[in-house]
Amino acid sequence: MGSLFRSEEMALCQLFLQSEAAYACVSELGELGLVQFRDLNPDVNAFQRKFVNEVRRCDEMERKLRYLEKEIKKDGIPMLDTGESPEAPQPREMIDLEATFEKLENELREVNQNAEALKRNFLELTELKHILRKTQVFFDEQEGGLNHTTESMTRALITDEVRTAGASMGPVQLGFMEKSIEREDYLPCFVAGVISREKLPAFERMLWRACRGNVFLRQAMIESPLEDPTNGDQVYKSVFIIFFQGDQLKTRVKKICEGFRATLYPCPEAPADRREMAMGVMTRIEDLNTVLGQTQDHRHRVLVAAAKNLKNWFVKVRKIKAIYHTLNLFNLDVTQKCLIAECWVPLLDIETIQLALRRGTERSGSSVPPILNRMQTFENPPTYNRTNKFTKAFQALIDAYGVASYREMNPAPYTIITFPFLFAVMFGDLGHGAIMALFGLWMIRKEKGLAAQKTDNEIWNIFFGGRYIIFLMGVFSMYTGLIYNDIFSKSLNIFGSHWHLSYNKSTVWNNNYLQLSPATSDYEGTPYPFGMDPIWQIASSNKIVFQNAYKMKISIIFGVLHMIFGVIMSWHNHTYFRNRLSLLYEFIPQLLFLVVLFFYLVLLMFIKWNRYAATNEFPMTEACAPSILITFIDMVLFKNSKAPGKDCNIYMFAGQSFFQTIFVLIALACIPVMLLGKPIKIMQARKLANEEVQPITGASDAEVGGMSNGGGSHGGGGEHHDEEEMSEIFIHQGIHTIEYVLGSVSHTASYLRLWALSLAHAQLAEVLWSMVLSLGLNKEGWLGGIFLTVVFAFWAVLTVGILVLMEGLSAFLHTLRLHWVEFQSKFYMGHGYAFQPFSFDTIIENGGAVTETE
């Protein structure tokens, strides 16, 4: 078998590198992506390794690049991505990269700090501008003769003592008190400022309660939002002015303003001073706008220049970091001049790896060539299955169940055919399959552009990763749709029906239901050339009965063949690993058990289809056809079947009863062989080995070892029993036997999901057609055209959403279960671990995350 059907042969190698050439050699191996290094310092802390300082420097460079990336994305500047992967820089180039990133970061931080300071100044001037405008309105209202009653003003402006002193003053004028009040602490004063709009109600309540109602507050909203210089958010604020008397209230008001993060600004009392300040503020705002524009232009130029190289810088830094992280897995020899590594490599690629090491040595200028020695080991190597963009998705389905044991049969190549086919049996519809196939084909045609987008949408990534699976599932569904002659619940009459009406016109018009007999001239006597006859689509009474019988039988047929194929796959594993015990006492009885019972059931279906027909003479007519299910049950129970009718034959062929008895006896005999054969042979081999007697005449030592431990190089797919107790072996074999015997029955029944989901899919499609689309098709006139358009859109949405997406997902999951449980359980161990080579492509694809190796 080639590597397509088994994982690659792996070799454990020891690598000796001169210290000066180690960086360049590891860089070449990273570009190659065929070497998995082992950690030779598992007990050494990550902060105590030789190249930890270099890794920290790379982390710092990555931090600076992420800062630049965040600033570039904030400004919406596109980053140039040529798709090329630059080579890993030499160690001496790290200093230049660090200097470049340090310069860019410092320059950008300085520009940001200056811009933030300018924006803060601009915000303060803008708020002051609004304060001057709004307070001018307040004072204009007061000076224009707006009279406030004594009651309202005394509640907000003065204390009880002032209320008595000012009783003869008449209306109070804001900001101005008569000089008749002799005490200076009663001179009125005010503060003005800006506060966030959502804090204003709480601010008013706090002022009222803390000052006991002895303040007067006026506020006005700033219509346009203001930009927060810290985070760039838009904030809505309001201008307020507070009138009060006395230093005590002044201190209290300022503390409240400070607690609510309100900003206070100076506001002159004289109108001329306010106008003069407003003109100065407007001039400064214009100057600030000019400076801010120049600052933003300079920042944009810096970011645009960085965006051109950011992707390449990320790749370079991540490659450097990956190299030093890998070098930390190596050991130093006693001379401190040589690095020693251990690695798993594919056996077929050793020459390619040696060429890469030679290139790295030449790049570094070293005169000492690297040494790659193959080591002998009894450890289980990692499992490495070569894939391409087509087979990668199918291999991922298999690995999701469990990574294959080393060198055992790989189900992925066979899954390429069986998976979309079993899916199509459940999803068979020409129209729905065409929609799915076109969607998969679109993703395949646009895969380069779609892959370059690198979105974080997990659902889309799953769809795109399985584009070839989706395409094949759609194509196979189109094929089964043609077999079922089903397209959106309707049929195609390509070759013309082989059924004809023998009734006259009046009979047809006067009867809602007519019956066509295959024994008369209603049927031509030959089947429809391809798939089902389209007349079954309009059959009302026995359409479902006919389709049920057909789909149920083909589900059992496909299921039994699928399981037999799985058992045959186990034969390839046993022969490859030279596991004679499993071959003799597991494979042979398992295959016999499956064939004499369930494959015989399949043969009965074909015999019944071939021997019984409505056109045959008695007793081979359709009425005399025995039930296969009843026949199979009576066979297992050693009972004689009853004839389906008078004078009908009980059996389908001569000697059927004898053969059925023999088949059941063989199946029963297979059970103790599966249960006890292998454990007894292991027990005998151990006993004879302990007595130092040749276990089996003519058997070699290698065969004896294979009998006792399951055989197999590296123990990849074999079963080791040397250290197991005999009781554990008997229990394990008993569980395995019970699981197989009972599983053969339950797994055969499990394939009936092919029939169930196919029937459900067809019925849902028919319901959507009859209850949705047919309503629009029955309308006439131009209004009917509009109504049909709306109904068709609704029908199309339901078809894609329910029948293609939801039903497709359901059929996909059921197909996955049939492969994982019913098929792979017959031969697939899945006890291996994946080969994770040191690869720059994988590291960059994962965003710089270095995979920890064994």
Secondary structure, 3 states (H helix, E strand, C coil): CCCCCECCCEEEEEEEEEHHHHHHHHHHHHHHCCCEECCCCCCCCHHHCCCHHHHHHHHHHHHHHHHHHHHHHHCCCCCCCCCCCCCCCCCCHHHHHHHHHHHHHHHHHHHHHHHHHHHHHHHHHHHHHHHHHHHHHHHHHHHCCCCCCHHHHHHHHCCHHHHHHCCCCCCCECCECCCCCCCHHHCEEEEEEEEEHHHHHHHHHHHHHHCCCCCEEEEEECCCCEECCCCCCEECEEEEEEEEECHHHHHHHHHHHHHCCCEEECCCCCHHHHHHHHHHHHHHHHHHHHHHHHHHHHHHHHHHHHHHHHHHHHHHHHHHHHHHHHHCCCEECCCCCEEEEEEEEEHHHHHHHHHHHHHHHHHHCCCCCCEEEEECCCCCCCECCCCCCCCHHHHHHHHHHCCCCCCCECCHHHHHHHHHHHHHHHHCCHHHHHHHHHHHHHHHHCHHHHHHHCCCCHHHHHHHHCHHHHHHHHHHHHHHHHHHCCECCECCCCCCCCECCCCCHHHHHHCCCCCCCCCCCCECCCCCCCCCCHHHHCCCCCHHHHHHHHHHHHHHHHHHHHHHHHHHHHHHHHHHCCCHHHHHHHHHHHHHHHHHHHHHHHHHHHHHHHHCCCCCCCCCCHHHCCCHHHHHHHHHCCCCCCCCCCCCCCCCCCCHHHHHHHHHHHHHHHHHHHHHHHHHHHHHHHHHHHCCCCCCCCCCHHHHHHHHHCCCHHHCCCCCCCCCCHHHHHHHHHHHHHHHHHHHHHHHHHCCHHHHHHHHHHHHHHHHHHHHHHHHHCCCHHHHHHHHHHHHHHHHHHHHHHHHHHHHHHHHHHHHHHHHHHHHHHCCCCCCCECCCCCHHHHHHCCCCCCCCC
